[in-house]
Amino acid sequence: MKSKALLVGINQYPDPRNSLRGCINDIVDMQHFISVTNPVYSTAQIKLLTDKAATKKGILLQLEWLLEGIEAGDQILFHYSGHGAQLPCQKIAGDVWEEKDGLDEIICPYDFDGSNATAIRDNEFAALFARIPKGVHFIWVSDSCHAEDLSRDPFMLGDESTLRYRNYTGGLLRENMIGSSAAGAKRVAATNLNGALLSACASHELSADAYIDNRYNGAFTHYLIKNLKKYATTTPMNQIIQLVRKDLAANDYDQRPQSEGLLENKLFFL
C-alpha cells in the first residue's frame, strides 16, 4: 500500500491586499497530524507547496505526482488552503449554462489574476480526479471560500480579532463572487469523485482565515484537525464534519462545512 499527500497553502499573493495568514499553518498542522500524531504517511511521500511555488502550473504538476502510479488499496490526500472564488461558467447552448447557478467554483493559485487561464476550476478537478482507480482511498480537503461545489465581499482588514475571508475578489463583480444559492447547481465532480471532499463551507459561503489560540489558521482546518486527533480512527468522516460544524457554530463562525463523495461514511485513515 502506498500513501501520498500533497498539501498546498498560500498566504502571500502578488497583491499584498490579498494576503492571508493561516494557510501555511494549516498544511504544516496537517503534515504533523498525518506523519507524527497518527503516522500513516511517510515524510518522503508528503509534498508541501506554498506561496510562489503554488502557481497553477505548479499545483497541477504536483497533482500529477499525487496520481502517478496509484492503484487499489493506496491512500492519497490533497489539502488546499488558500483563496477560493466563483467565475461565470460556460454556456452549453443559447442561454443554457453548464451549471444551473451560472457559476463555477475555483481555487486561486498564487498567479491567479481573475482569468480562466489562471484559475483551477471545478471541471478541471473533475477531469483529474476521474482518473483515480476504484479502491483508492482518496481524501480532498479544501479550506477555501465556495468550496462545496469544487466537487465538480472583499476580504476584511483589521486587527487580530478581525476576520479575513479566503475569497479572492480580484476585481470581479460582487454578484459573480457571491452569486445566488447553489442549492440546485450541477456538481460536476461529485458524480465522478472516487473519494471524499471535505469542504470548509457551502458553495455560497465564505471560509474564515482566523486567529485562534494565539495563532492564525483556517477556522475549518483548525477544528477539523482537532476532531481528527480524537476520532479519525473510530468515527466516519461525515460524522466528524458534523462535529466540526458544531465547533464552528459554537465559536461564531458563519460557515457550514460539507462532506461528500464515495467515502462519506468511511474513516479518514484506512
N, C-alpha and C positions, 0 to 999 in steps of 0.2 A: 504494500500500500504506500502510495506517495501522498505527501501533504505539502501544499504550496500556498503561499499567501502573498498578495500584492496589496500594499497599504499606501494610499495616496492622501496627502494632506497639504493644503495650500493656504498659508497665512498671507503671504505677500504677493499681491498682484502688481502689474506695472504701474497702475494708477494708485497711489497711496490711499486715496479715498475709499478704495475697495478692499483695503486690507482687513483681515480677520485676525483673531488672536488665539483661538483654541484648537485649530485644526491639526497642527503638528503634535500637540499634546495628545489629541485623540488617537492618532495612529501609533504614537510611542506607547500609550497605555494599552492599546490592542496588541501590539507586539509583545509587551511584557506579559499580558494575560495568556496569549496562546503559546508562548515559548517558556515561560517561567511559572506563572501561577498554576496553569494546567497544561503542561508541556505536551502538545500534540504535534506541533510544527518545529522542525529543527531550524536553528538560526540561519543555516545556509539556504534554506528554502523559503525565507521571508525577505521580500524586497520592499524597501520604503522609497517612495518617490515624493519629493517635496518641492514647493515653490518653483524656481526657474526650470527645474528638471521635469516638472509635471505639465508640459505642453500637451496639446492634443496628440502630436506625433509620439511623444514620449510615453504617454499613457497607453495609447493603442499598441505600441511596440511591446510594452511590458505585459499587456493583456495577452498578446500572442505567446509570450513566455509562459504565462499562467496556464494557458490552454494546451500548450505543446506537450504531446505525449501522454496526456491523461487518459485513464481508462476506468472501467467499472471498479469500484472499491476504493478509488482515490478520494481525497478530500482537498478542496480548494476554497480559498476565501478571497474576496475582493472587497476592500473597505475604502470608501471615498469620503473625505471630509473637506468641504470647500463650498464655494458658491454654486447654487443651482438656480435655474430660471425657467421661463417658458418662452417659446418662439412660435409664431404662426406656423401651422403645419401646411403641407402641400394639399392642393385640391386634386381630387381624383378626376372629376369632370364637372364643368359648369360651376355651380355653387355647392357641390358636394365635397366636404372636407374629409381628409384622411381620418381625422378624429372628430367626434361629434362636437366637442367644445372649440374646435379650430386651433388647438394648441398642442405642440409637442413639448414634453418635459426634457430638459437638458441638464448636463453638468457643465461647468465653466472651467476649462483648463486654464493654466497660467496665461496663455496667449490669447484667451477669448477676447474678441473685440466687438461682440454683438452680432457677428455674422454667422450664417450657417456653416461656413468653411472652418470656423474655429470652435464651434460647439461640438459636443458629443451628444447626439440625440438619442431618444428612446429607441427609435428604429435601428440605429447603428448598434446599440447594445443587443437588440433582438437578434440581429444577424450574427453577431459574435457568439452570443451565448446559446444560440440554437445548435451550435456545433458541439456542445458538451454532451458526451455519451451518456446514455442512461446508466444509472448505477453509480455515477459520480456524486459525491456529497458536496454540493456547491452552495455556498452562502455568500450573499451580496449585501453589504451594509452601506447605506448611503445617508450620511448626515449632511443634508443639503435641503434647501427650500424646494417645495413642489415635488418631493422625492417619490411619493407613492406611485405615480404613473410612469416612472422610469422603466418599470417592468413592461414594457414595450420597447414696498414702498422704499423707496430708497432706504438703505441701512441708516441706523440712528447713531449719532456720535455723542460722546459724553464721558462721564466719569465711570469708575468701575462698576457702579450699580446700574448703568445704562446698557441695554442690550443692543448688539448689532445683529442683523439677520443675514443669513447666508443666501441672500437673494441679490444677484448682480443685475442692476437695472441697466447699466451700460448705455443710457440714452434711449432705451426702448420706451414705447408708450406704456404708461402705467396700466392701462386696461389690458394690454397684451401680457403684462407680467403677472398680474393677479388673476385676470380673466374671470369667467363665470365658474360656478361649481362644476367639477369634472365628474360628477356622480354617474353620468351616462356615457362617459368617454370610453372609446375603444382602447383597451390596454394591449398594446401591440405585443410586448414581450412576455407578459404574464402567461399567455397561452403557450408560448414556446419555451418558457423558462424551466429548465430541468434542474431546479434548485429552489432556494428561498431568497426572497428580497425582504430585508428588514429595513424599513424606511423611517426617517426621522419624523415625518408628518404626512398628512393627507396632501393630495395634489394641489389644492388651493391654499395651503397653509405655508407659513414661514418657519424656519428652523433656527432656534436661538443659539448664538455664539455667546457664552455666558461666563460669569465669574462665580465659581462655586468652590467652597472650601479653600479659599486663598489661592486659587489657580484658575486659569482660563481653560475651558473645554466646550465642546458642543454639549448642550444640556442632554440631548438624546444619548450620545456616546457615553457620557458620564454615568447616567443611570442604567444604560444597557450593561456596561461592564460591571457596575455594582451588583446587578441582579445575576449576571452570568457567573460571577465569582461564587455566588451562593447556590445557584440552581442549574448550571449548564449541563451537569451530568445526570440530572434527575427530572427536569421539567421541560416539556416541549416548547419550541420557540414561540409559538403563538401565545402560550400562557405567559412566557417571560415578557413578551411585548405588552401584555395586559398589566403586568406589574410595573413596567417602565411607564406606562400611561398614568398609573396611579401616582407614581413618584413625581412625574412632571406636573400633574394637576395639583398635587399637594404643595408644590413649590411655586405655583402660579405661573407655570409656562403654558402658553396657549398653543399647544401643538399636540396632535394625536398620532403617535407612531403606528405604523401598519406592518403586518406580516402577510406575505402571500407567496404562492408558489407550491411546487410539488412536495416540498419538505416542511410544509407548515406545521405538521403535527409531529415532527421529528426533533431530536436533540441537536444542540449546537455542534457537539462533537460526535464522531462515530462511536 
